[in-house]
Amino acid sequence: MGKSYSVKFSGAEMIYLLFRKKICPVCGEKMKKEKKVKNLGVGYSRWGGVDGVSYMYGNRYKVKYYFNCEKCSKAYSIKELAERK
């Protein structure tokens, strides 16, 4: 039995995650990335393989990333940070 992980990002969220500095909007300190994994149970996962669409049976997980500021104890999702200018 295998494992499958699901992570979803919008275009703006991906750009923020890859290219922008992760600085707290409140205090200006560098933030740390935190990963939260939620177990969705056992079942089928759909993914695009070399030959098109394939299915895998196994444990399914959903992953979300958050950024935490240690100085001011604030937590932000990638969506919140990507929407700020």
C-alpha positions as CSV (number, residue, x, y, z in Angstrom):
1,M,0.0,0.0,0.0
2,G,1.4,3.4,-1.0
3,K,1.1,7.0,0.3
4,S,-0.2,10.0,-1.7
5,Y,0.1,13.6,-0.7
6,S,-2.1,16.4,-2.0
7,V,-0.9,20.1,-2.0
8,K,-2.9,22.8,-3.8
9,F,-1.5,26.3,-4.6
10,S,-2.8,29.2,-6.7
11,G,-0.4,30.9,-9.1
12,A,0.1,33.8,-6.7
13,E,0.7,31.4,-3.8
14,M,3.3,29.5,-5.7
15,I,5.2,32.7,-6.7
16,Y,5.2,33.8,-3.1
17,L,6.4,30.4,-1.8
18,L,9.2,30.2,-4.4
19,F,10.4,33.7,-4.9
20,R,9.4,36.2,-2.2
21,K,11.0,36.7,1.2
22,K,9.0,35.3,4.1
23,I,9.0,38.4,6.4
24,C,6.3,39.0,9.0
25,P,4.0,41.9,7.9
26,V,3.6,43.0,11.6
27,C,7.1,43.1,13.0
28,G,9.4,42.5,10.0
29,E,11.2,39.4,11.3
30,K,11.9,36.3,9.3
31,M,9.2,33.6,9.5
32,K,9.6,29.9,9.7
33,K,7.6,27.5,7.5
34,E,5.5,24.9,9.2
35,K,3.8,21.9,7.5
36,K,0.6,20.4,8.7
37,V,-0.4,17.0,7.4
38,K,-4.0,15.8,7.6
39,N,-4.7,12.1,7.2
40,L,-7.7,11.5,4.8
41,G,-7.7,7.8,5.3
42,V,-7.3,4.9,2.9
43,G,-8.7,5.1,-0.6
44,Y,-7.9,5.8,-4.2
45,S,-5.9,8.8,-5.3
46,R,-5.9,10.1,-8.9
47,W,-2.7,11.4,-10.5
48,G,-1.4,12.0,-13.9
49,G,1.3,9.5,-14.9
50,V,3.3,9.1,-18.1
51,D,0.5,7.3,-19.8
52,G,-2.3,9.7,-18.7
53,V,-4.5,9.3,-15.7
54,S,-3.6,6.6,-13.1
55,Y,-5.0,5.6,-9.8
56,M,-3.2,4.5,-6.6
57,Y,-4.7,2.8,-3.6
58,G,-3.3,3.6,-0.2
59,N,-3.1,6.2,2.6
60,R,-4.1,9.7,1.5
61,Y,-2.8,12.9,3.1
62,K,-3.5,16.6,2.6
63,V,-0.7,19.0,3.2
64,K,-1.0,22.7,4.1
65,Y,1.9,25.1,4.7
66,Y,1.9,28.0,7.3
67,F,4.4,30.6,8.3
68,N,5.0,31.4,11.9
69,C,6.7,34.5,13.4
70,E,8.5,33.7,16.6
71,K,8.8,37.3,17.7
72,C,5.1,38.3,17.6
73,S,3.6,34.8,17.7
74,K,1.5,35.3,14.6
75,A,0.7,32.5,12.1
76,Y,-0.2,33.1,8.4
77,S,-1.3,30.8,5.7
78,I,0.3,31.1,2.3
79,K,-3.0,32.5,0.9
80,E,-3.0,35.4,3.4
81,L,0.6,36.3,2.7
82,A,0.2,36.1,-1.1
83,E,-2.8,38.4,-1.1
84,R,-0.8,41.1,0.8
85,K,1.2,43.7,-1.2
